[in-house]
Amino acid sequence: MDFTPFVEQIKSKYKKKQQKTFDAIECFDSLQLASLGSNDTEGYQVFTPEFIVKQMTEAIGDEILDFSKNVLEPTSGDGAFTTYILRKRLETIEDNFEIDSLKALATIYSIEMDKDLIVKQRSNIFTLIKMFVAERKIDVDPSYFDMIKCIITSNFLWAMFNSYFPIGGFIIDVAYKMPNAEKKDYRALDFPVWSISKENISVHEEGVEIW
């Protein structure tokens, strides 16, 4: 399937930052996850080990594999949980890989306040998909990978959560845009909502309040 028309339509609405995010997504030689013991930082951050990621996701059960349901990782680091969940979802696909894999990815949302880590995570997600396709010898159109980058650009966000600011008399958790939040300019983040089928692929943003 040729995804070029959808990619062009989505990218035509990009601002400079989104285009820069899209262009920065690259394929590594292998996954670069601190949870696997590679590329750790100076020790001021703690990354969830792979065996704990596996135990926690297995504790949720098969529901996490249902890509009609959304998954949000609010402090996602370089992608220990998101890459694991995505791979497990990809492994469940039997037919129509291109469309179903896009759906599996489009319902995973990721927020990380460390800019370097979210940049790395985007490329880890892209690397995982390219590796999976190569390993399984799955035939995909070259434009498929640009469509993957569009979803990663929208869903894997440089942002932060904060619960210290009362809105309407209540304390609620809201995701805030970065780098605005670093300057204490707390702008609530809208989340992308995807519509994906063989006939059309589109995305729009919706405001989200998490109580």
N, C-alpha and C positions, 0 to 999 in steps of 0.2 A: 504494500500500500504506500502511495506517495503522500507524505505528510507535509510537503513543501507549502501548499496553499495555507494550511493552518498555522505553520510556523511563521510564515510571512505576515499573516494577519495579526498574530499575537505580538510579534516583534515590532510591528508598526506602531504599537501603542507604548513601547518601552520608553522610559526616560533614560538619561545618560547612565545613571547608577545601575539600572537593570541591564542595559547593554554591556556595561563593564563586568557585571556579575556573570552574565552569559559567556562572555569571551574568556573569562578567567577559569572556567570549568575545564579541567584536563583529565586525561586518563593516565594514572600511575602504572608502573610495572606490576604492582600488587597493592593490596589494601594497606594503607598507612595509618594503623590504629594504635594509639597508646595502650589500649587495653590488651593488645597482642604483644606488647613489650617493645614497640618501635616508636622512635621519635617522641619520647616522653619529654615533658617540660622540666623546669628547674626544681620541681617538687612542691610548688605552691598550689597545684591543682591535683585532685584525686580522680583517677579514671576507673570506671567500673570494670573489673576483670571479666574476661570472656565467659568463664564458667558461671559467674553470677548473672550476667546478661541472659544466658541460656536458662538458668533456673527461674529467673523472674518472669521471662516471657512464657515459659512452659507452664508456670503457675496460673497464668491468665487463661490458658487453654486455647482451643481451636478458634475461639472468637477473634483472636488477634490476626488470624489468617484470612478472615473475611474482609476482602477489600472493598465491600460496600460500606464498611464502617471506618470512621476516621480514627487515626492514632496521632496523638500529640506528644512529642518529647520536648519538655520545656527547658531542660538544661542539657543539651545534647552533645556537647563536646565535639569530638571529631567523628562521631557517628557509630559508636559501639552498638547502641540499640537500633538505630534506624537501618544500618546495613544488615544486621541480623534479621530483623523483622521483614525487610524487603526480600532478602534471599529466601526466607521461608515461604513468603507469599509467591515468589516466582516459581518455586518448586511445586506448587499446587496446580499450576497452569498446564492444561493438557492440550487445548486447541486455541487457535486465534491468539497466539502469543503476543503479537504486536499490540493489539487493543487492550487485552486483559492486563498486560504488564504495565501499560500506561495507567490503567485504573488502579492497579496495586500501588503504584508510586504516588499517584495524585491524591490519595487519601492518607498519605503520611505527611505530617507537619512537624517541623523542627525549628526550635528557637535556641539560640546560643548568643550570649553577650560578648564573648571573646571573638573578635573579628577574625583573627588568624585561624581559630578552630572551625568556624563556620565555613570559611573559604576551603579549608582542608576537607571538611565533611562533604561539601558539595562534590568535590572531585572523588572522594571515596565512594559516594553513591554512584557516580557516573562510571567509575572503574569497576564496581561490582557488576553493573549491568553489562558492560562490554565483556567482562570476563565470563559471565554466565552465558551470554550469547555465543561466545567463542567455544566455551567448554562443551556446550550442548549442540554445537553446529546448527544453530537456529538461523534460518534465512530471514533477514530483515532488510527493508529498504534503507539505503544510506541516510535518507531524510529522517528515519526513525530516531537516530541519535540526537539530531537537532531538536526533535520534539521532546525527548528526554531532558535535554538541557533547559528547555522552556519551563518544564514542570519543576525542575530543581531550582531554577531562578526564582520562581514564584513561591515555592513551599518551604524552602530552607532559608530561614530568615535571621538576619543579624538584628537581634532585639533582646528585650529583657522582661521579666515578670516583676511586678511590684504590688504589694498589698498594703502599703502604708497610706494611701491617699483615699479619703472618703469621697464617694460620689453619691449625691442624693441622700445623704444621711447614712449610707451603708459603706462598709469596707468590702471592696471586691478586688479580686485579682484581675489585672488587665495586662496585656502585653503591650509594651511600649517600643516605639521605633528607636533605633540607634542610627546615627550618633546623637540624636536629639536628647535622649534620656541622659547621656553623659553630661549634658549641659543643663540638666534639670528642666528640660522642656519636654514634658510628658505628653506625647501624642499617642493616643490609642492606635493600635495596629489593626488594620483590616486583614482578614484571611482570604486567600483565594479559594473559590469553589469551582470545580471543574465539571464540565459536561463532555463526556467522551463516548463516541460511537463511530462506526465506520463512515457514517454520513457527515459527521461534523464534530469538531473539537473546539470548545470555547471555554473561557474562564472569566469570572467576574469576582469582585471583592465584596465581602460582607463583614460588618462590624461584629465583634464577638465579646461577650461578657462571661467570665467564668466565675461562678459563685462558690 
